[in-house]
Amino acid sequence: MRLDYHCEFRTRADEGVGMTRKLSTLTAVMVASVLAVAACGRSDEGPADKPADSISSGPATGTINIWAQGTEGEALNDFLKGFRDANPDVTVNVTAIPWDQAQNKYQTAIAGGTTPDIGMLGTDWMASFANALRATPKQVDTSGMYPANVESTNVGGTHYGVPWYVETRVIFYRTDLMQKAGFSSFPTDWEGFKQLAKAMKEKAGAQYGVALPSSGWNAFFGDLPFIWSNGAELMNADQTKWTFDRPETVEALAYLRSFFDEGLANKSPDDQPGATAGAFANGSVPMFLSGPWDVGQIAKAGGAGFEDKFALAPVPAPPGKTPISSAAGANLVVFDKAKNPDAAWKLIQWLTEPRTQVEWFKATADLPSQKAAWSDPALANDPKVSVFGKQLDNVKTPPTLTTWTQIAAAADTLVEKIMKTGMDPAQAMKELQATADSLGTGTR
């Protein structure tokens, strides 16, 4: 599952068993790599209008080449036995690619005309690669999928690809330490969340009450759940203007900074692989915001029985407002230069059927993009997984614009100034607004 993103995107060298995570959702390992793709993968004029393919009737035939990253790339070949059995005249070749090499490999393949039929792209990669993709056929039904993830495939009014798995971020918290802190249930609003962080430190013996983004790549993305939950938007309704300098954004960043100012969050946390899981397991940092990739890592770090000592909750929101988190994940796409696009779309259809997605979840813990799959007991009866399902009903994604990567990088720098050096959030967002205005909206 990724990503970050969207995504979704920090290096996950400490992936856990089960709910593992990649960069997608977590999309490049370095901003420079992303910028290179943005510059080379598509032009500023945006993707040309392309007629969508029409999928033929009958079984898939011929050879399908598919590239997939991380856990998916490792598990997919064996999983495709069901598709191969149903389509005996097809050959599917799966190439597993490390997440930290994926963007460069796709970029090189596009430049050389040697792309696979199917690729796996992080949700926030779509604007960068749209020129090299085929439009999604009308026969591919995405109406039962999470709208935010479907929207991530929309570039310039045309959909390219289909959501495969989804991700979002929720609050991880220690239930035993919460009770020790004097709380019988997890608070749903900002004031209660901050009071719990204080009590975790003062009464439950934690060194810090919560881990929050303070600097580094994707810091601003990590703050978006609080920004969106305060009613802020990144752009106006028709996506013609950036709106970073609005009071709602400033208020959210000021709220987050107060945790650092009051010693409830660490300004310079250990960012080594496994550090967050270790701090959570030993109780020194009993709350943090993250995605499904960390569930397995946390359970592993805590040892036998530890899974009963932590739970998940949707992000908190101010009174009267909706708790909104970020959506990420990965999309399956068919490249313009695909040699067997018809069979490729048939494979994508099979991989995104609800029943297939339930089996894929059992194999990899990837969260289904199809809402219908969430009614299966494997997901519905898991108390931790069901929280992600609840949060996914209220999520947003950054816009699929070519300038977003540069703007996000500038935002990361300003987040560090706000959280670490005390920069006024209003001034920081004024500067970000100026940067965004100078870069413009690019193209969708």
HELIX and SHEET records of a PDB file:
HELIX    1   1 SER A   24  LEU A   26  5                                   3    
HELIX    2   2 VAL A   31  GLY A   41  1                                  11    
HELIX    3   3 GLY A   70  PHE A   79  1                                  10    
HELIX    4   4 LYS A   81  ALA A   86  1                                   6    
HELIX    5   5 TRP A   99  GLY A  112  1                                  14    
HELIX    6   6 THR A  123  TRP A  125  5                                   3    
HELIX    7   7 MET A  126  PHE A  129  1                                   4    
HELIX    8   8 ALA A  130  ALA A  132  5                                   3    
HELIX    9   9 PRO A  147  GLU A  151  1                                   5    
HELIX   10  10 THR A  175  LYS A  180  1                                   6    
HELIX   11  11 TRP A  190  GLU A  202  1                                  13    
HELIX   12  12 ALA A  219  SER A  229  1                                  11    
HELIX   13  13 PRO A  247  ASP A  261  1                                  15    
HELIX   14  14 ALA A  275  ASN A  282  1                                   8    
HELIX   15  15 TRP A  293  GLY A  302  1                                  10    
HELIX   16  16 PHE A  306  LYS A  309  5                                   4    
HELIX   17  17 PRO A  341  LEU A  351  1                                  11    
HELIX   18  18 PRO A  354  THR A  364  1                                  11    
HELIX   19  19 LYS A  371  SER A  375  5                                   5    
HELIX   20  20 PRO A  377  ALA A  380  1                                   4    
HELIX   21  21 PRO A  383  GLN A  391  1                                   9    
HELIX   22  22 TRP A  404  THR A  421  1                                  18    
HELIX   23  23 PRO A  425  LEU A  439  1                                  15    
SHEET    1   A 2 GLY A  62  GLN A  69  0                                        
SHEET    2   A 2 VAL A  90  ILE A  97  1                                        
SHEET    1   B 4 ILE A 118  GLY A 122  0                                        
SHEET    2   B 4 SER A 325  VAL A 334 -1                                        
SHEET    3   B 4 VAL A 162  THR A 168 -1                                        
SHEET    4   B 4 LEU A 367  PRO A 368 -1                                        
SHEET    1   C 3 ILE A 118  GLY A 122  0                                        
SHEET    2   C 3 SER A 325  VAL A 334 -1                                        
SHEET    3   C 3 VAL A 395  LYS A 396  1                                        
SHEET    1   D 2 ASN A 154  VAL A 155  0                                        
SHEET    2   D 2 THR A 158  HIS A 159 -1                                        
SHEET    1   E 3 MET A 287  SER A 290  0                                        
SHEET    2   E 3 VAL A 170  ARG A 174 -1                                        
SHEET    3   E 3 PHE A 310  ALA A 313 -1                                        
END                                                                             
